[in-house]
């Protein structure tokens, strides 16, 4: 039997077994671990996005994955059916003290991104009035932590809410593994596909983050799908990959800010395709062979424009299409996008003067006279003309500023500006040894055996190299999870 051939029944059985392993490992992690720091904020953001079409909470991230994760809460009603955080009069009954606090923090969320933390706490760990009165306090934050609470003291079963939301992310992880297997199988056959699937299903990084209410696995899935579409388009342009690509790019744009890296990936791969693919067909309005490099570049330009339009519409759709982040905006209830932009610009100026001590006081001092840079001007222009949703623009400006100064830890040292070697160390220490060895063998073989170099490897190796290279330029060194999108592409490459 050829190495690449397997009986269909055996391949199907092995695929199901590997997916079952991932489901068991990720599902067990989702069921047995308490909520991590970010999860309450992500969950309450998704819940309020879905219920009130309001995007003031956790605007540091686009809403798609959070909205998906919060879907199971729609039928559970963790907050009373008649409760409206904009109307204090709807706060009554048992839990009124907790919901009164939610109402207050909801109003503050316009001015403070930190309001997401007490709002998330109120959703998952809100305490009944009777218990608070018995303890002589007015808020769950004031309960003596040395005197444990019973499960009946809480308004909701936090474990159940978190587990149900995490299952949505587990499903996204399964889809990611299936797509990686499908791509690898198309390239090399069943054996290669199974190797890719095994690397996915037993990868501790995908298992861990594929069972948490975060945006990382969702963004990794859509980036993988975006590069997969670009590889399909390299073989010829037809309606199916173009329309599918527009949808995928829209999902990616709505999942995480870092998914914007699909844009330079698409440009680089389009230039490579146009300059090297001679046997290339354009089949949108009848099959035609595109013979010249200029013609192929022109077709690719139209395709990328269409993919960008899909990303633009998908982003608006994720926010429900209204510009305002607030469901019922008044003059006072708008996000101060300009202030977020100026904060980031001021931080950059302060870093030039005081690179080791960018204090808030120094930022406040230079803000009135700071001149926004080119990227800042683009955000301000888009905000003035309402070219993108208000919450997205605020989140983008806020994320750019916060990424400049963020304390990180590496090998016994702490730095407010990150480390140039953070991600190389994180990659080496947190990537399974079998993956490192397999990927190392692939690179070694490609270096010594030019005959093994295949066209598809450009699509599998260039995007993660670009992503990793840009990561090295970031001061935001707060977790290996930020490298997660490179792993599925590496796994597919290892399978080929």
N, C-alpha and C positions, 0 to 999 in steps of 0.2 A: 504493500500500500504506500503510495507517495506520501512524503512527510506533510505536504500541505492538504492532503485529503483526509476526511473523516466521514464515517457514516452519519447521515443526517440526524438519526435518533440519538447517537452519542454526542454530537455537537449540541443538540438542543438540551439534552440532559445536563451537560457540563455548564452551559450558559445559565440554565435555571438554577443549578446548584451554586454557582458563583454569585448570582444575584440574590439568592436566598441567604448566603453568607453575609453579604453586605447589608441586607435588610435586617438580619438578626443582630449584627454588630452595631449598626447605627441605631436601630430601634431600641436595643438594650441600653445604649448610652443615653438615648433620648428619655427613656423611662426612669432611669436610675439616678441621674444627676440633677442637682438643683439648678435653678435659673442662674445663668452667668450674669455678669454686670450689665451688659448691653441689652440683654433679651427683654426685660420689662419695658424699656423705652421703645424698642422696635415693635413689640407686640401692641402696646397702647397706641403707638402711631398708626399701625395698620388697622387697628380696631376703629379708631376715630376717623381715619380716612374712609373706611367702608361705610360707617354708620352715618356720619354727618358730612362727608365730602369736604372735610377740613384738613389742611396740611400744615398746620402751625407746629405740630409736635415732631421732633426728630427730623428736622429738615436738612440735616447733614448728609442724608442719603436719599436718592430717588425712591419712590414708594412701592414699586411693583412687588418685590419679594415680600415686603412687610404686609402688603395688602393680601397677597396669597396666603401667607402664614396665618393671618387673622381670620380667614374665611370660616374655620370651624367655630369661632366664637359667636358668629351671627345667630346661630340657633340656641346658644347657651344663655344669652342675656346676662353677662356678668354684672352689668349695671341695669337698674330697673328699666322697663320698656318705656316708661314716660319720662325718664330722666333726660334733661337737656343741660349740658354744662354751661350754656349761655344764659340760662334762666334759673336764678337762685330759688324761685318758687317751686321748682320741681324736685327740690331736695327735701324728702320727708321719709318717715318710717324708720325702721331699724337700718342703721348704716348712714343716717343723715349726717353724723359728725364727719365720717370719712368722705362722703359725697360733697359735703360743704367744703372740705379741704380741696377736693378735686376741682370744684367750681372756682375756688380762688386761684389755684395754680393754672387752671385753664386760661384765665384772664391774663396771668403773668407770662404765659408762654409766648405772647406776641413780642415781648421785650427780651425775654431770657430763654436761651436754648436749654438752660439747665432745668427748666420746669418739667422737662420730660421725665426726670428721675422720680420726683414725688408723684407724678401722674401714673407712671408705670407701677410704682409701689401701691398706689391706691387701687389700681386694677387688680393686681395679683394678691396683695397682702392687706387689703382694707379690713379693719376690725369692726365688729358689731358694736353698736352703742352701749349695750348692756355691759359688755366686757370693759370698754373704756371707762364707763362710769364706775364700775366695780374697782378698777385700778386707780381711779381718781385722776385721769388724764384726759386730754381732749384730742389726742392724735396717736396713731399707732407708732409714730416716731418717738413718743415719750414713754412708751411701755418699758418697764424695767427688763432688760434682756436677760437678767439672771433668774427671772420667774417665767418659765416657759408657758406659752399659750397652747391651748388644745385646738384641734382642727375645727371644732364647732364654734370657736371664737371668731373665725374669719368669715367674711361675706362670701368668699369664693374658695373653691378648691384649686389653689395655685398649681399644684402638681398636674392636675387634669388639664387645666387651660394650657400650660406650657407644653405638655406632652402632645396634645392634639395639634397645636401649632407647629411643633417640631416635625410631626409626621409629614406635613406638607414639604418641608425642606428635605426630608428623607426621600420623598418621591422625586424631587428635583435631582438629588444625587443619583438615584436609580436611572433616571433619564440620561444624565450625563454619562454614566457607565455604558448604557446601551448605545448611545451615539458613538462613543469612542470605539466600542466593539464593532459596530456596523462599519465605520470608516476603515478600521484596520482590516476587517474581513474583506472589504471591497478591494483593498490594496494588495493583500498577500494571500488571503484565504483563511480557512477555519482555524488553523493552528496559530497564525499571527493574531487573529481576532481574540482567541482564547487567552493568549499571553497578555494582550492589552487589557482585556476584561479582568484578568486575575490581578494585574498591577493596580487597577482601579479599585476593585472590591476589597482588597486587603491593605490599601494605603491608609495609614493611621490619620493622615491629615484630612483626607476626604471623609473618612468615617467620623472623625471628631466634629468637623465643621459642617458635615452633611446631616448633623442631628442637632443643630443649634439654630435659633431664630436670628440669623444674621444674613447679610447680603452676599457673602463670599461665594458660596456654592452656586447660587443663582447666576451671579455674574460670570463665574467660570464656565457654567453650562452654555450661556449665550455667546461668550467669546469663542468657545470651541465650535459652536454651531455656526458662528459668523465666518470663521476661517474655513470650515467645511464647505460652506456655500461658495466662498472664493475659489477653493480648489475645484469645485464642480464647474464654476464659470470658466476656469482656465481650460477646461476640456471642450467648451462650446457654450454659447449664450442661447438660452431658450427661456420660455416664460416661467417654467417651474422654478428653477433656481433664482431667477430674478425676483419673482413674487415672494418666494420663500425667504430670500435674503432680506427683502424689505421688512418682512415681519420680524425676522431674527434680529436685525439691527435695531428695530424699534424696541424689542424686548430688552436687548442689551443696554440701550441708552436709558431705559427706565429702571434698570436694576442697580446700577452703581456708577458713580462718577468716573471711576477708573476704566469703565468699558469704552470710554471715548478713544482709547488706544486702538480700537478697531479701525479708526479713520486712517492713521498712518500705516497700519498694517495693510489695509486695502490699497492704499496708494503705492506702497513698495511692491506688493505682489502683482498689482496691475501693470506696473512698469516692467517687472520681470516677465510676466506673461506676454505682454505686447512685443517685447524685444526678442523673445526666444521661441515663441510658439508659432510655427509657420503653418501647420495644418489646423487652422482655427475656423470654426463655423459660427455664423450668426443666423439664428433660426427663429427670430421673433415674427418676421413678416415674410416667411418663405426662406428656405435654406440658402445661404450664400457663403462662400469662402472668402475670408478677409485676408488678402495677400500681403499688404504693405504694413510696415510698422506704424506709419501714421494712421492708417485706417483702423488698426487694432487699438491704438491709443484713443482714437475718437470714440470707438464703441465702448471701451472701458470707461471713458469719461462719462458717457451717458449712463452706463450701468451704475457707477459710483454715485452719480447724481440721484438716481432712483433709489439706491440703498440709503443715501443720506435723507431723502424725503421720507422714507419709511421710518428712519430713526426719529426724525422730527415729529411726525404724526404719532408715533408710538409714545414718545415722551409726553406730548400733550394729552394723549388718551389716558396715560397712567395717572395724570393729575385731574382727570375728569373734564378737561378742556377749559374751564374758567381760568383766567389769569391770576386772580387773587388767591392767596393761600388760605384765606378765611372764608368760611361758607357764606356768612352774612356780613360783609365788611362795612365798617363805618370809616370816617376819616381817621380816627385814632387806631383802628384795627388793620394796619398794614405793616408789612415787614419793612424794616429800614435797610433796604439793600445797599443804599449809598453808604451808610455807616459801616456795614460789614466790609464793603470794598475798601473804604478808607482805613479801617482797622488793619487789614492786610497790608496795605501800602505803607502805613506807619510802622508796622513791624519790620518790613524790609529795610526802611530807613534806619531804624534803631539798630538793627543787626549790623549795619555797616559801621555804626559808631561804637556800639557796645556789644560785640559778638558774644561775649561771655555772660552778659547780664541784661537781657532785653526785658526790663521790668515793666509792669503795667503803667507806672507813673511816667516812664520815659515815652511809652507809646502815646499816652494822653497828651504829653507835651508837644509832640511833633504832628499829631493828627490834624490840627487846624490849618497847617501850612503844607501838608504833604501833597505831592503831585502824583495822581494815579498813573500807573504804567500802561502799556499797550493792552495787556490782558484785562486790566481793571477797566479801561475805557470800553472794551468790547462788552463787558458785563453791564456797565452803566448804559451804554447805547441800547442793548437788548432790553434793559429794564424800562428805559424811557419810552421805547416804541412797543413794549409788551410783546416782544418776539418769542419769549419763552415764559413758562409759568413763574410767578413770583417766588414760590417756595424753592424752585430749582435754582434760580439765580441767587437767592440769598444763601442757600446751602452751598452752592459752588464757591461763592465769595468767602463764606465762613470757612469752608474746608481748605481753601488755598491759604488763608491766613493762619489757621491752626496748624497746618502742616509745616509752617516755617519754624515754629518753636514748640517742641513737644518732648518732654523728658522721656528718655529711653535708657535701657539697661543692657549692657553687653559685657560679659566676662569680668564681672566685678567692678565695672565702671558705670557711672551715670553721667549723661550729657543732655542738656536742653536742645541741642542741635543735631542729635543723632550721630551715627557712626558710618563712615564710608564703607566699612567692612561688615556692617550688620547683616545684610541679606546674604552675602556669601557664607558667613558663619551659620546663619539660620538654615540655609539650604543644606549645608554639609551635615549639620547636627540633627536636623529633623527630617531628612529624607531617608527612607529605609535603605539599608545597605544593599539589598537585592536590586533596588531601583538604581542606585548609584552604579553598581557593577554592570547592570544591563545597559544603562545609558552610556557608561564609559566604554564598554565593548563596541557599541554602535559607533561612537565617534572615532574610536581607534580603527575600526574596520573601514570607515569612510576615508580616513586619512591614508591608509596603506593600500586600499583596494579601490581605485577610481572607477572600476567597472561596476561597483555596487551602488554608485551614486545614482539616485533616481530623481526625477522631476518633483515628485510629490514631497520629497524630503525638504525642499525649499519651503513649502507651505507648513511643514511641521516643525522646522527648526528656526526659521527666521522670526516668526511671531514671538515665541518664548524668549529668544535672544534679545529682541527689541524690548519686550516687557521687562526682562531682567535688567537690561542696561539702563532703562529709564528709572527703575526702582533704585538703582545705585545713586541716582541724583537726588533722591528724596530725603528730607530730614525726618519724615514720618516713619520712625522705626519702632512701632508698637506691636509688632506681631508677625510671625512667619506666615500667617494666613493671607497676607497681602501678596504672597507669591503663588497662591493657590491656582490661578488661571494657567500657569505654565505647565502644571503637572499633567492634565489630560492630553495635551499636545505631545508631551514627552512620552507618555504611555503608548500613544498611537505610533509614534516614531519607533519605539522599542519593538513593537509588534511587527514592524515591516522589515 
